[in-house]
Amino acid sequence: MAEFSIDRFVDRYAARAAGMTASEVRALFAVASRPEVISLAGGMPFVQALPEEQVTAIARTVLEEHGDVALQYGGGQGSIGLRERLVMLMAEEDVNADPDDVVVTAGAQQALDLVGKLFIDPGDVIAVEAPAYVGALTAFGAYQPRFLPIEIDDDGMLVEQLEQALLRGERPTFVYTVPNFGNPAGVTMSADRRRQLVALCREASIPIVEDNPYGLLRFEGEPEPCLRTLDPENVIYLGTVSKTFSPGVRVGWALAEQSVVQRLVLAKEAADLCSSNLTMLMTEHWFSDEARWRGTLTGLVDTYRSRRDVMLDALEEHLATEATWTHPGGGFYVWVTVPDWLDTKALLAAAVERQVAYVPGTAFYPDGRGANQMRLAFCYPTEDRIRDGISLLGALLHDEAELYRSLGG
């Protein structure tokens, strides 16, 4: 166990390091790992659905047939074979791409950091959804921007709010959005708002950073066009195989114009020199067998859809009088709003005592809002544990409401 020590370098850190704190999501993983706690917190993919023997066989083949490459340094942009497979994946959502315009990153999280490194100077304005993906807020926050939160509803970002901000004189360096089954709210931007956003940003010369980790995890309905499809020249597109294959291989990517690609490669080489040839080759092999990856993806979608349905049914049974929530058509998350007098961050300790965990809403706002909201993940726990977890959460909220009313609230 590490002992407490005085920070010898406290007066040596860069100013940007002062704002680096552990996210509420990361802190929850320690709690969620306790077997008695039902975690509705972490957005961990259900990797148990992967065919273990086939993944093992791929790893063995890569090492036996390509060991001299797999264990060596690679190029900063990522292997051409993998980039061709990623282009294939993007085509599934009608995103046309050239492998030369793709940069392989250590998950989409590194792509977010590289975008921040390239585009953000201290004090720059970055427009983000409210609520927004906490990992993006953390990645961008290291470069000391000023966030411009744009609210969302069931149809995604309220583009009118962004337009009003531009009329007030705001000039964001870029707009960041997760338009498909977004993290944390699970909502999808409507087709009309996508076209409105693309047109607005094109006219104002503001790039859009489109983060699309969940697009292939659709449970129902027809897909909306990706922003990159609507305006390839003004949209930087980020993707990952973490949700369709494995987060452990740490393979993500950025698709952009050549001027951006060249700078992304330089920034990546400065950060880690190159991605892992071993995991790039494994990922390339995985997506080279269409029957295998499509079959596994279909199984994952079926599993997630069933768990989503169980969570929504359990919320209706146990929280209908205490809360409202979103109804995602795909992805991993449900966003729950409770009465204003409840503070989900303060209530988390009591929830863990009752052996259920969630992520407080404040983690997803750069301005401290969201105290009466929470994110629930249905991707990892079994259906029985989802039912039990929502039941425990419902009982806690009911008891808090009874106490509030007894005190005259």
N, C-alpha and C positions, 0 to 999 in steps of 0.2 A: 504494500500500500504506500503510495507516494506521500511524503511528508510535506507540510506547508513550508514554503520558502519565500523569502523576500524577492520581489522582482527587481533584479539588478539593472534591468534595461528600461525601466519605466519611463525615463526621460529621453530615451533614444528612439522610441517607436515613431514611425511616420504618423502624421495627423490622421490619415485614413484608418489606421489600426485602432483608433479610439472607439470607433463605432462597430468593431467586430465583436459580436457576442454570439453565444451559442443560441441557435434557433430553438423555438419551443418544440418544433417537430423532432429535431435531433435529440433533445433532452427526454422526449417521450419514449424513445427506443429502449432505454434502460428499463423503464417501467413496463413497457409492452413485452419485454422478454421474459417477465415473470410468468410462469405457466398458469398461475391462478387468475391472472388478470386477462379479461377479454378485451383485446385491443381493437378498437374501431378507429385507430389513429393512423398508423403508418400505411402508406400506399405501396405496400410490397406486392409485386406480381406473384401469382400462384405458380411458382416454378415447379411445384410437384407434378404439374400436368405435363411437363416435358418428358418425352420418352427417354428415360435415363440410359438405356442400352444404346440407343442411336447417338445420343450426345457423346457418350463414352467412345463409341466407335469412331466418331468424327475426330475427337481429340487424338485417338491412337493413329488414325490415318494421317492427320496433319503432321504429327511428330515423326512417324515412320517414313513418310514419303516427301515431306518438306521440312525436315528438321533443321537443315542448314539455313533455311530462310526463316522459319518460325522462331528460332532462338536468337536471331540477329537483329541489329538495328534496321529500321525501315525508313521510308521517305516521310517527310513532314505532312504531305497531303493525304497520305493513306494509300493503300495498294489499289491498283487499277481494277483488279478483279472484284474487290469488295465494292468499290465505287460503282461499278456496273450493276451489281446486285441492288445497291441502294437506289439507283436510278429506276430499276425495275419496281421496287417497292413504292416509290413515289408515283409511278405510272398507275398504280392501283387506285390512286385518288386523283387521277387526271392531271398530275403535275408533270409537265415535260421538262426534262433536264438532260444535260450533257455531263458525263463523268468528269470532264475537265473543270466543271463548275462546282464540284463537290469537294469539301474538306472533311475528312474523317476526324472525329474528336473523341475524347474520353467521356462518352455519354453526352447527351445534349447539355448537361450542366457545364461542361467545359466550353461548349459553344457559347453559352450565355456569358461566361466570364470573358471569353475572347472578344465577343461583341462589345462588352462593356469596356474592355481595354482599348479597343480601336476607336470607339465613338464618344466616350464620356470624358469630359474634362470636369474638374471640380466646379460645382455650381450649375452645370448644365441641367436643363429640364428634361425629364423622361416621363412620358405619359404611359401609365399602366392601368389595368383594370382594377376596380375596387369591389371585391377582394381580388388579389393577384397571387400567383404562385410564389410561395415564400422563398424558394431557391433562386428565383430571378431577382427578387428584392435584395437578397443577400449578395448575389453575384454583382449586380449593378451597384449596390450600396457601397461596396469597397472602393468605388471610384468617385464617391462623394457627389452624387447628383442631387438635384431637388426633384422629388417625385410629384407628378401631377396625377392624382387618382381620378379616374373616370368611372362612374358607377355602372353597374350592370343590372339587368333584369332577366327574365326568362328567355329573352331573345338576344342576350349577350350585351356587349358594350353599348352604352347610350351615346351614340356617335354625335348626337346633338350637343351633348355636354362638351365634347372635344371641340366641336365647331365654335361654341360659345367662348371657350377658353382661347381659341385662336383669335377671335374677334376682340377679346380683351387685351391681346398683345402677347400671349404666351407663344413661345416658339420651341416646341419639343425637339430635341436632337433626334429622337425616334419614338415611335409608338410600339409598345410591346403588348401582344395579345396571345391567348390560348383559345382560339375560336371554336374548337371541337371538344365538347364534354370537358370544359375547362377545370383546371385545378386551382381553387378548391371547390367552386360552386357547382360543377357538373353541367353547366348550361352551355348551349350551342348558339353561336351568333347566326341570326337569320340571314337569308340570301340578300334581302334588301339592305340590311345594315352592312354587310360585307361590301356590297357595291358602293354604298354611301361612304364607308371608311376609305376604301381604295381611291375613290374620286377626290375626296377631301384631301387626303395626304398627297396625292399626285399633284393637285393644284397648288398646295402649300409647300411642295418640295420637301416633305417629311418622310423619311424611310419608315417602313413597317417591318418589325421583327415578328414573324409568325412562328409560334412554337406549337408543333403538332404531334405530341407523343401518343395521343389516344385515338386518332382519326380512324384507324382500322378496327377499333373495338366498338363497333356500332351494333346496337341491339335491335333497332327497328328504324323504319323510315328511310328516306333517300338522302344521300350525302349532299351537303351544300358545297359549292365550288371553293377550293382553297384560295386564299388571298393571293398566293403566288401565281395561280392560274389566271386570276383576274388582272394582275399587273406584274409580270415577271421582272420588269426593270426596277421596280421600286420596293420589292418585298424580299427580304432575307428570310429564308425558310430553314427552320431547324427541325431535325427529326432524331429518332432513337430507335434501337431495337430492344430496349429494356422492357417494353410492354408486349412486344410481339415474339420475342425470343427469350433473352436473358439479360437482367441488369448486371450480372456478374462479369460479362465479357466487356463491359464499358465501351460500347460502340454507339456513338451518335454521329451526327453530321450537320454541316451547314451547307446550304445551296445559295449561291450568290453570284453576282456579276464578277467578271475576271478581276477588275480593279480591287474588289473586296476580297476575293479569294486569295490573291497574292499577299495581301496584308494579313489575312487570317493564318496563312501558312507560316509567315514570319513570326507572328505572335505565338503560334503553337510551338514552333521550334524553340522559341525562347523559354516556353513554359516546361515542356517535357521532351523536346527533341523530336519524338515520333510516337505514334500509337504502337501498341503491342502487335507485332506480326503474328504471334500465336493466336490471340483472340480474333484478330481480323481474318485470319485464314479459317478459323472455326466458324465464324459468322458467315463468311463467303460460302463455305461448304454447306452450312445449314440451309441457306436460301437458294442453293443451286438445285435442290430437290423440291420441285413444286408441290408434289403430292404430300411430302412430309410437312413442309412449313404451312401449307394451306390447311391440312388436316389438323395440325396442332392449334393453329389460330382459330379454326372453327370450334374446336373443343374449349379453348379459353373463352371465347365469346359466349358460348352456351353456359359455361360455368359462371361467368361474371353476370350474365343476364339473370340467371336463376337467383344468385345472391342479391342482386339489386332488387328483384321482386320481393324476396323475403324481407329485406330491410324496409322497403316501402310499406309492406303489409304490417310489419311489426311497429313501425312508426305510427301508422294509422290506428293500431290497436292500443298502443301505450302512451302516445304523446299528442293525440289529436286535440286535446283540450289545453295543452301547455305550449305548443310550438307549431310552426309551419316549416316547410322544407321544399327543396327543389326536386324535380322528377327527371333525372338524367336519362338521355336516350342512348348512353354508352359510357365508356370510361370506368372510373373507379370510385366516384365520390358523390355524396349527398350533403348539401349545405343546409344546416338547421338554424332557424331563428327562434329564439325564446323571448319572453317578455323583457322589456327594457330594464326592469329592476333586477334582473339576474345578471351576474358576472360569471361567465363560463370559465375564465381563467382562475378566479378565486374559488370556483366550485370544483375544479379539477381534483384537488386533494381528496375531497369527500367522495368523488366518483371513484377514484382509485381505491379508497378504503372499501367501497362496495364492489370492487374488482371489475371495473369497466373503465376504459380510457378513450379519450377523443382528443382532437386538437382544438384549442380555443381559437375563436375567430380573430383575435388581436394579432395572431402570427401572420396574417395575410393582408394587413393594411400597413402602409408606411407611416400613417399619421395616428396610430393608436386606436382607431375605431374597431368595431366588431366585438365589443365586450359581451354582447347578448347573442353571439353566433358561435357555431362550432362546425367543424368538418368531421364527417363520419365516412370511413372507408369500408366498402363491402368486398374488396378484391381478395383479401387474404383469409379472413376467418371463415370457418365452415358455416353452413346455414343454421345449424343448431346454436352455434356460439353467437351468431348475429342475433337470433331471436332472444337468447338469454341476455346478451349485452344490451339490447334495446329495452328489454323488460327492466333490467337493473337501472338503466338511465331514466326510464319513465317513472319508476318508483322514486328516484331521487328528485326529479323535477316536481313530482306531485307533492312530496314532503316539503320541498322548499316553498311551493305555492301555498300550502296549508299554513306554514309558519308565517309567511308574508301576510296572509289574510288575518291570521290571529293577532298580528301586531298592528292591525289597522290599515294595512296596505290596500 
